Structures are given as structure tokens and as C-alpha cells.
Amino acid sequence: MSSPYCCPNCKTNKSRFNIIKQVSQSVKMDPQSGVILEEYNSESLSPFHMAYRGPEYRVQCGACGLVEDERTFIKFGEKN
């Protein structure tokens, strides 16, 4: 988060953003009721449960509301 950002949608906002920290929760749910049956931690995932591999942060433009991966805002900030 030490790089300049620029919104790729509105193309004018370079200063107002919401940084969204993503925290994943690995669970096994009942397919009919949606009740959580089991919660996993990173060391005890079942063989059929893939660990979260998405970005740690997402960014929302404070002007137009676009939510994207942080790299998108950084790349567009480097161009301008």
C-alpha cells in the first residue's frame, strides 16, 4: 500500500479510497440448511478443501465505488 493509486473507472480519483482487508473463513456447510457443520484452520483443511488464494486487500474508489484488486489501482496509478 505504498504505491500511488488511480481509479481505472472514473480516472480522476487519486486520493480517496477504502482499503478492504480480506479475511477468509474456511467452513463446511450443510447443503440443505446452510448451517456451518465444521470450521477449518489453515493447518487442518480437509483433502477436498482448497485454501484461499485470493488477494489480501481489495480497494474501493471513494468517488465512484468501484471495487477491484489492489494491483489494478496501482497499475493505473503508475500510468498517470
N, C-alpha and C positions, 0 to 999 in steps of 0.2 A: 504493500500500500504506500510505497514511497515514490511512485511514478505519477506524472500528471495524467488526469483523466479528461476525456471529452466525450459527450454523449453522441453515439453514432446515429441516433434518431433525430433529435432536434438540432444537433450540430452546433449549438451555441453555448450550452451549459458546460462550463469548465470548473465550476466551484461548488455546486450544491448536489450532494449525493447521500444516499443511505447505504451504509455498508452492512450487508446481511451475512452474519456468520452462520454457516450451516452445521447443524449437529444431527448426525444420523442416529437412529434408534433401530436396531435390528430386532425384529419380532416375528413370531409365528402366530398367525391369526386363524380362527375358526372360519372356514369359507362361507358358512351359512349365516352366522350371527355377527361376525366381525370382532368378536371378543378376543383379546390377546391371550393366547394359550401359553406362550413361552417368550422370554426376552433373552437375547443373546448378548454377550460382550465380545470384543474383538478376538479374544483367545478361545472362546467356546462356540464358534459358529458351527452349525451342522455341515456335513459334507455337501448338502444341496443348497446352502445359503451363501450367496456371493457377498463379500464385504463391499461396502460403499466405496466407490472410486471417483466420485464427483468432485467438483471444486470445493475448497474450504470456504471461499467467500463468493457471494453474488453481490452485484451493485445495482442500485435503483437510482435512476436520474431523479433529482429533486425538482426538476422543472416539468418533464413530460411523463414521468412514471415508468419508463422502460426498465425492465429488469433483465440483466444479462450477466454472463460470466465476467469476472473482473478483467480478464485478458482482453476482452472486446473493447472495454473503455480505455485500457492502457494503449492498445494498438492505435485506436482512433486519436488518442491524445498525443501520440508520437508524430502523427501526420500533420497536426495543426500547430 
